[in-house]
Amino acid sequence: MIVLGIETSCDETGVAVYDGEHGLLADMLYSQVDLHRLYGGVVPELASRDHVQRLLPMIRDCLGQAGIERPEGVAYTAGPGLVGALLVGAALGRSLAYAWGVPAVGVHHMEAHLLAPMLEPRRPPLPFVALLVSGGHTMLVNVTGIGAYQILGESLDDAAGEAFDKTAKLLGLPYPGGPHLARLAEGGTAGAFRFPRPMTDRPGLDFSFSGLKTAALNALPRATDEQGRADLARGFEDAVVETLAIKCERALAQEGVRALVVSGGVGANRRLRARLTEVASEAGAEVFYPKPEYCTDNGAMVAYAGHARLAAGQHEPLRIGARARWPIDTLTALEA
């Protein structure tokens, strides 16, 4: 089955074509970073308007790259995300499916991230623990099958990626700040700034990063030169990485599984990948990542997740729907 995937949940327009037999046939992505940089963050109305402008030409080009006139199914991100941006992809995706006479399915954005490592030749075995870590979400999920998700822990306030971006802004770094902070931290001295590892001194798998951001703000007057800023960035990054590592180690032990999946934008962080590889090895487990380009929002992960559900017979009725909020543990599990 050949599926067209459409991603418009926030500030990236992603389109891809996935074939269940031959894998990914085409993949295109347009980032709105330059559009939103002037405002220091995503402006929802501008994001929606840009999706409207970009999406249809990208679909036409992506189908051309895949060498097909029309797919056998359409998948689009239906939530969670910015509801206006989601509705652009949902409206066009559902309309194209109707015009082509093929089934359509709305995809959960975080499920798509969770399944992104399935695009790789080396796929994680079930069951596994997934760390979904991005600008909007930080959670640990026990995965026993597609759609069979149990949330083990999640952020009670800021997500890790959000804390990265806000701390980067404190340091005067450009938008989006997370990758810039990671690059600045490369030149920092380990241990020059020591920040807390939030909620690691108590049982459980929940996260909290707002206090860590406040600690960085309080330490800012001591970062008096460029080296000081790099040291602060390194201390902050180390605190986030170690917090995530401690929670992943606990989750692997608690669930007794031997595979850890790491997805989402922060999952591209080099230091986090290195530390979680160590944690998994020490626990006798393996860690699985998507390629860095599939950590951020993209159409390929939506096409894969949609293919899994369409191939199992799921499809949407003739309506257009999007959800700003959509708990991942409310999804329907696919039969093994």
PEPEPE-V308158 format. One record per helix or strand. SS is the DSSP state (alpha for helix, beta for strand). FROM is the first residue (numbers start at 1). TO is the last residue. If there is no record, write none. Layout:
BEGIN
SS,FROM,TO ; SS,FROM,TO
END
This chain:
BEGIN
beta,2,7 ; beta,12,19 ; beta,23,31 ; alpha,33,37 ; alpha,44,66 ; beta,73,79 ; alpha,83,100 ; beta,103,108 ; alpha,109,119 ; beta,128,133 ; beta,138,145 ; beta,148,155 ; alpha,160,170 ; alpha,177,185 ; beta,207,207 ; alpha,210,222 ; alpha,226,255 ; beta,259,263 ; alpha,265,268 ; alpha,270,282 ; beta,286,289 ; alpha,292,294 ; alpha,299,311 ; beta,323,323 ; alpha,328,330
END
